[in-house]
Amino acid sequence: MEEIEFYLDAAKETMDGAIKHLTIELSKIRAGKATPAMLDGIQVDYYGMMTPLTGAASITTPDARTIVVKPFEKKMIQECEKAIRNSNIGLAPMNDGEVIRLNLPPMTEERRKELVKKSKGEVEVAKVNVRRVRQEANDSIRKLKNEGVSEDLIKGAEERVQKMTDSYIAKVETVFVEKEKDIMSV
């Protein structure tokens, strides 16, 4: 039935969103290599309007341990530096008047384990979101019984939702294994 397919498609789309969100959140967790994504979420006061740092400066990584932030306008360097300092990302900005340099210290084994633990937390959130989508899809499908849909169709749809859930939980685990490997590699 097309109503069942609608609920299955909606569940798949939402589960895809959970995977995308997990990937974004894990990209913010530093794995030893400098990436511009580490500065995502930092807002800078750009002429009275809060703007993402990427909207006020170019962000590059000349090497694996350095991030360089070059404001589009020289007079914005102080605001960019202040925004980075206030973001609590654990990096001290160094301003040379032209660019802001962020040097990443080498990670200790303890810090790596901390980051793996933080990643596991994000993975658990993603799993909970996938399971919540499963519950919502099953609830919506069960309501179709009142509209005359046969129990066999409902049972089959619930089984498909469960298979979809299992595959997305496996995807979440795969993303985590990759991130853990990335974090623990020296």
C-alpha positions as CSV (number, residue, x, y, z in Angstrom):
1,M,0.0,0.0,0.0
2,E,1.2,3.5,-0.8
3,E,0.5,4.8,2.8
4,I,2.8,2.1,4.2
5,E,5.5,3.0,1.5
6,F,5.1,6.7,2.5
7,Y,5.8,5.9,6.2
8,L,8.8,3.7,5.2
9,D,10.2,6.4,2.9
10,A,9.8,9.0,5.7
11,A,11.5,6.7,8.2
12,K,14.4,6.1,5.7
13,E,14.8,9.8,5.1
14,T,14.9,10.6,8.8
15,M,17.3,7.8,9.5
16,D,19.6,9.2,6.8
17,G,19.4,12.5,8.6
18,A,20.5,10.9,11.8
19,I,23.6,9.5,10.0
20,K,24.4,12.9,8.5
21,H,24.0,14.6,11.8
22,L,26.4,12.0,13.4
23,T,28.9,12.5,10.7
24,I,28.8,16.3,11.2
25,E,29.1,16.0,15.0
26,L,32.0,13.5,14.7
27,S,33.8,15.8,12.3
28,K,34.0,18.4,15.0
29,I,35.9,16.0,17.3
30,R,39.6,16.5,16.6
31,A,41.3,13.3,15.6
32,G,44.9,14.6,15.7
33,K,44.7,16.3,12.3
34,A,43.8,19.9,11.8
35,T,40.6,20.4,9.8
36,P,38.6,23.6,9.0
37,A,35.5,21.7,10.3
38,M,36.9,22.1,13.9
39,L,35.9,25.7,13.7
40,D,32.3,25.0,12.6
41,G,29.8,26.5,14.9
42,I,32.0,29.5,15.9
43,Q,30.1,32.7,15.4
44,V,31.8,36.1,15.0
45,D,30.3,39.5,15.5
46,Y,30.5,40.8,11.9
47,Y,29.3,44.5,12.0
48,G,26.7,43.8,14.7
49,M,25.5,40.6,13.2
50,M,26.5,37.1,14.4
51,T,28.0,35.3,11.4
52,P,29.7,31.9,11.1
53,L,33.5,32.3,11.1
54,T,33.5,30.9,7.6
55,G,31.5,34.0,6.5
56,A,34.1,36.4,7.8
57,A,37.3,34.6,7.0
58,S,38.9,31.9,5.0
59,I,40.1,28.9,6.9
60,T,42.9,26.7,5.7
61,T,45.2,23.9,7.0
62,P,48.7,24.3,5.7
63,D,49.8,21.2,7.6
64,A,48.3,18.5,9.9
65,R,48.9,20.6,13.1
66,T,48.0,24.1,12.0
67,I,44.8,26.0,11.1
68,V,45.1,29.4,9.6
69,V,42.2,31.9,9.7
70,K,42.5,34.8,7.4
71,P,39.8,37.4,7.8
72,F,38.4,38.9,4.6
73,E,38.9,42.3,6.1
74,K,42.0,43.2,8.2
75,K,39.9,45.1,10.8
76,M,38.0,41.9,11.6
77,I,41.0,40.1,12.9
78,Q,40.4,41.1,16.5
79,E,36.7,39.9,16.3
80,C,37.7,36.6,14.8
81,E,40.4,36.0,17.4
82,K,37.9,36.9,20.2
83,A,35.3,34.5,18.8
84,I,37.9,31.7,18.6
85,R,39.1,32.4,22.1
86,N,35.6,32.4,23.5
87,S,34.5,29.2,21.7
88,N,36.2,26.9,24.2
89,I,37.7,24.6,21.5
90,G,40.9,24.4,23.6
91,L,43.2,26.2,21.1
92,A,45.1,29.4,21.7
93,P,44.9,31.8,18.7
94,M,48.0,33.6,17.7
95,N,47.5,36.8,15.8
96,D,50.3,38.3,13.6
97,G,48.2,41.2,12.3
98,E,47.5,39.4,9.0
99,V,46.3,35.9,10.0
100,I,45.3,33.9,13.1
101,R,47.3,30.7,13.6
102,L,46.0,27.8,15.7
103,N,48.6,25.2,16.5
104,L,47.2,21.8,17.6
105,P,49.3,20.1,20.3
106,P,50.0,16.4,19.8
107,M,47.4,14.3,21.5
108,T,48.2,12.1,24.5
109,E,46.9,8.6,24.8
110,E,44.5,9.8,27.6
111,R,43.1,12.6,25.4
112,R,42.6,10.1,22.5
113,K,40.6,7.8,24.9
114,E,38.6,10.8,26.0
115,L,37.7,11.7,22.4
116,V,36.7,8.1,21.7
117,K,34.4,8.3,24.7
118,K,33.0,11.5,23.4
119,S,32.5,9.9,20.0
120,K,30.7,7.0,21.6
121,G,28.3,9.5,23.2
122,E,27.5,10.9,19.8
123,V,27.0,7.4,18.5
124,E,24.6,6.6,21.2
125,V,22.6,9.7,20.4
126,A,22.4,8.6,16.8
127,K,21.3,5.1,17.8
128,V,18.5,6.5,20.0
129,N,17.4,8.7,17.1
130,V,17.2,5.8,14.7
131,R,15.2,3.7,17.3
132,R,12.9,6.7,17.9
133,V,12.2,6.9,14.1
134,R,11.5,3.1,14.1
135,Q,9.0,3.6,17.0
136,E,7.3,6.5,15.2
137,A,7.1,4.6,11.9
138,N,5.7,1.5,13.6
139,D,3.1,3.6,15.5
140,S,2.0,5.3,12.2
141,I,1.8,1.9,10.5
142,R,-0.2,0.4,13.3
143,K,-2.8,3.2,13.1
144,L,-3.5,2.1,9.5
145,K,-5.2,-1.0,11.0
146,N,-8.1,1.3,12.0
147,E,-8.4,2.3,8.3
148,G,-8.9,-1.3,7.2
149,V,-5.3,-2.3,6.3
150,S,-4.8,-6.1,6.9
151,E,-2.7,-7.3,9.8
152,D,-0.4,-9.2,7.4
153,L,0.5,-6.0,5.6
154,I,1.1,-4.2,8.9
155,K,3.2,-7.1,10.2
156,G,5.3,-7.1,6.9
157,A,5.8,-3.3,7.1
158,E,6.9,-3.6,10.7
159,E,9.4,-6.2,9.7
160,R,10.7,-3.9,6.9
161,V,11.1,-1.1,9.4
162,Q,13.1,-3.4,11.7
163,K,15.4,-4.5,8.9
164,M,15.9,-0.8,8.0
165,T,16.6,0.0,11.6
166,D,19.1,-2.8,11.9
167,S,20.9,-1.6,8.7
168,Y,21.1,2.0,10.0
169,I,22.4,0.9,13.4
170,A,25.1,-1.0,11.5
171,K,25.9,2.1,9.5
172,V,26.2,4.1,12.8
173,E,28.6,1.4,14.1
174,T,30.7,1.6,10.9
175,V,31.0,5.4,11.2
176,F,32.1,5.0,14.8
177,V,34.7,2.3,14.0
178,E,36.2,4.6,11.3
179,K,36.3,7.6,13.7
180,E,37.8,5.5,16.5
181,K,40.5,4.3,14.1
182,D,41.1,7.9,13.1
183,I,41.4,9.1,16.6
184,M,43.6,6.3,17.9
185,S,46.1,6.4,15.0
186,V,49.2,8.3,16.0
